[in-house]
């Protein structure tokens, strides 16, 4: 008896789950459900997907390129929308050079990104910096392609 009752409920639940919202005339799929499927506003995923979380540097440099400034401008706009968000900017280098040199270069890169964000209106109290030097590569390998990816400053939501 219990099995028949459970089977009946399962069949009803299955039919209810199969009901399509397109029967109400909506076939575009761009209704309210689509808005909830993306990253949460103000989250790390939102920053990465909609803004960009990293800027890249030339070899042995901590000067921001025009492309890096464009990314940081988008980060500034994003940070102004999410006033409660605090971030950390991590400076990174490629594997070449000594540990001490790369830590200092990574810090200069993090500071360059932070200083740009602050100059564009983000409160300095919302931004911390750290240097990982060559200790946290984002791309593995010992060639120019990998090195170029590892010369960066990455902004992370705290």
C-alpha positions as CSV (number, residue, x, y, z in Angstrom):
1,X,0.0,0.0,0.0
2,X,2.8,2.4,0.9
3,X,4.6,1.6,-2.3
4,X,1.6,2.5,-4.4
5,X,1.1,5.7,-2.5
6,X,4.8,6.7,-2.9
7,X,4.7,5.7,-6.6
8,X,1.7,8.0,-7.1
9,X,3.4,10.9,-5.4
10,X,6.5,10.3,-7.5
11,X,4.5,10.2,-10.7
12,X,2.8,13.5,-9.8
13,X,6.1,15.1,-8.9
14,X,7.6,13.9,-12.1
15,X,4.8,15.4,-14.2
16,X,5.0,18.7,-12.3
17,X,8.8,18.8,-12.9
18,X,8.3,18.3,-16.6
19,X,5.9,21.2,-16.9
20,X,7.6,23.7,-19.2
21,X,7.4,27.5,-18.7
22,X,7.2,27.8,-22.5
23,X,3.6,26.7,-22.4
24,X,2.8,30.2,-21.0
25,X,4.1,31.9,-24.0
26,X,7.6,32.6,-22.9
27,X,10.1,30.9,-25.2
28,X,13.1,33.2,-25.1
29,X,14.4,31.9,-21.8
30,X,15.5,35.3,-20.7
31,X,13.0,35.7,-17.8
32,X,13.8,36.1,-14.1
33,X,15.4,32.7,-13.8
34,X,18.3,33.7,-16.1
35,X,19.2,36.6,-13.8
36,X,19.7,34.3,-10.8
37,X,21.9,31.9,-12.7
38,X,24.9,34.2,-12.9
39,X,27.5,35.1,-10.2
40,X,26.3,36.9,-7.0
41,X,26.7,40.7,-7.4
42,X,29.7,41.9,-5.5
43,X,31.3,38.4,-5.4
44,X,34.8,37.3,-6.6
45,X,33.0,35.5,-9.5
46,X,31.2,38.6,-10.5
47,X,34.5,40.5,-10.5
48,X,36.2,37.9,-12.6
49,X,33.3,37.4,-15.1
50,X,32.1,40.9,-15.6
51,X,35.1,43.1,-14.9
52,X,38.4,41.3,-15.0
53,X,40.5,40.5,-11.9
54,X,44.1,40.9,-13.2
55,X,46.4,43.2,-15.0
56,X,49.6,42.2,-16.7
57,X,53.1,43.8,-16.8
58,X,56.0,43.9,-19.1
59,X,59.3,42.1,-18.1
60,X,61.0,43.7,-15.1
61,X,58.4,46.5,-14.9
62,X,55.7,47.8,-12.6
63,X,54.3,50.5,-15.0
64,X,50.7,50.1,-15.9
65,X,49.9,49.7,-19.6
66,X,46.9,51.3,-21.3
67,X,45.2,47.9,-21.3
68,X,45.9,47.5,-17.5
69,X,44.4,50.9,-16.9
70,X,41.2,50.0,-18.7
71,X,40.8,46.9,-16.5
72,X,41.5,49.0,-13.4
73,X,38.9,51.5,-14.6
74,X,36.3,48.8,-14.8
75,X,37.4,47.6,-11.3
76,X,37.0,51.2,-10.0
77,X,33.4,51.3,-11.4
78,X,32.6,47.9,-9.9
79,X,34.0,48.9,-6.5
80,X,32.0,52.1,-6.5
81,X,28.8,50.0,-7.1
82,X,29.7,47.6,-4.2
83,X,30.9,50.0,-1.4
84,X,31.0,47.2,1.2
85,X,33.5,45.1,-0.8
86,X,37.1,45.1,0.3
87,X,39.8,43.8,-2.0
88,X,43.4,42.6,-1.9
89,X,45.8,43.2,-4.8
90,X,48.5,40.5,-5.1
91,X,51.6,41.3,-7.1
92,X,53.3,38.4,-8.9
93,X,56.3,37.9,-11.1
94,X,57.7,35.2,-13.4
95,X,60.2,32.7,-12.1
96,X,63.3,34.6,-13.2
97,X,65.3,36.6,-10.7
98,X,66.1,36.1,-7.0
99,X,63.4,35.6,-4.3
100,X,64.1,39.0,-2.8
101,X,64.1,40.8,-6.1
102,X,60.8,39.2,-7.2
103,X,59.1,39.9,-3.8
104,X,60.0,43.6,-4.2
105,X,58.9,43.7,-7.9
106,X,55.6,42.0,-7.0
107,X,55.0,44.6,-4.3
108,X,55.7,47.4,-6.7
109,X,53.1,45.9,-9.1
110,X,50.5,45.5,-6.4
111,X,51.1,49.1,-5.2
112,X,50.8,50.4,-8.8
113,X,47.4,48.8,-9.2
114,X,46.3,49.9,-5.7
115,X,47.5,53.5,-6.3
116,X,45.6,53.7,-9.6
117,X,42.4,52.4,-8.0
118,X,42.8,55.0,-5.2
119,X,43.6,57.8,-7.6
120,X,40.3,56.9,-9.4
121,X,38.3,57.3,-6.2
122,X,38.4,54.0,-4.3
123,X,39.1,54.5,-0.6
124,X,42.6,53.2,0.3
125,X,41.2,51.6,3.4
126,X,39.3,49.1,1.2
127,X,42.4,47.8,-0.5
128,X,45.3,45.8,0.9
129,X,48.3,44.6,-1.0
130,X,50.6,41.6,-0.9
131,X,53.5,40.3,-3.0
132,X,53.9,36.7,-3.8
133,X,56.9,37.2,-6.0
134,X,57.4,34.1,-8.1
135,X,55.8,31.8,-5.5
136,X,52.2,31.6,-6.9
137,X,52.4,31.2,-10.7
138,X,49.2,31.2,-12.6
139,X,50.7,29.5,-15.6
140,X,53.2,26.6,-15.4
141,X,56.1,26.5,-17.8
142,X,59.5,28.1,-18.4
143,X,58.8,30.0,-21.6
144,X,57.7,33.5,-22.5
145,X,54.0,32.5,-22.8
146,X,54.0,31.3,-19.2
147,X,56.2,34.2,-17.9
148,X,53.9,36.8,-19.5
149,X,50.8,35.3,-17.7
150,X,52.7,35.3,-14.3
151,X,53.7,38.9,-14.5
152,X,50.5,40.3,-13.0
153,X,48.6,41.9,-10.2
154,X,45.4,40.1,-9.2
155,X,42.5,41.7,-7.4
156,X,40.6,39.4,-5.0
157,X,37.5,40.1,-2.9
158,X,38.3,39.8,0.8
